[in-house]
Amino acid sequence: MVSVAYAKNKKELAWVYNFQHVVLVSKCRFKVFKNPKTQRVVMDAFREVEMQFNIRIKELSFGDDYAHVHMEVNVPRNLSMQQVEQILKSHSASKVFKEMPNFIKRYPRGSFWGGQPSGTRVGSVGENIIKNYIRRQDVSYEPFLPDRDEGKQMKLWFN
């Protein structure tokens, strides 16, 4: 692992990563992720954020209580952890309210996510521990990148 402080040139700096373990909790811990449609809408929103902001979600799973999401996210150098959380929360919440209008009954103030900060840095030693913890959650996510040759999406398999 190369940290920003030890990177010697721009080529080496391009491979620097800053993985954070992020937990996003639904407002009032409602069990909203029991519904597969809600899971799909939130995952689609996260994929859009990945592509638009160059954020890489390495692992993602919904908690076994269906009230939270665990992610291992690579935070780019041009964004802070708070900005990444804000982007993920705001985009997914707006997409949920747009595609599932009945959610406004449960969340009349328009807040889908809880407000507590939850990012913790993942070091090289703790990366496997965090990855296994996230994978043990209930529903998993397969990251993808667009296939530049054909315009299709290709799945990236976990290490």
HELIX and SHEET records of a PDB file:
HELIX    1   1 VAL A    4  TYR A    6  5                                   3    
HELIX    2   2 LYS A   10  LEU A   13  1                                   4    
HELIX    3   3 LYS A   27  ARG A   29  5                                   3    
HELIX    4   4 VAL A   32  LYS A   34  5                                   3    
HELIX    5   5 PRO A   36  PHE A   53  1                                  18    
HELIX    6   6 MET A   81  GLU A   99  1                                  19    
HELIX    7   7 PHE A  103  ARG A  106  1                                   4    
HELIX    8   8 GLU A  127  ARG A  135  1                                   9    
SHEET    1   A 5 THR A 120  ARG A 121  0                                        
SHEET    2   A 5 PHE A  19  VAL A  25 -1                                        
SHEET    3   A 5 HIS A  68  ASN A  74 -1                                        
SHEET    4   A 5 ARG A  56  PHE A  62 -1                                        
SHEET    5   A 5 VAL A 139  SER A 140 -1                                        
SHEET    1   B 2 PHE A 144  PRO A 146  0                                        
SHEET    2   B 2 GLN A 153  LYS A 155 -1                                        
END                                                                             
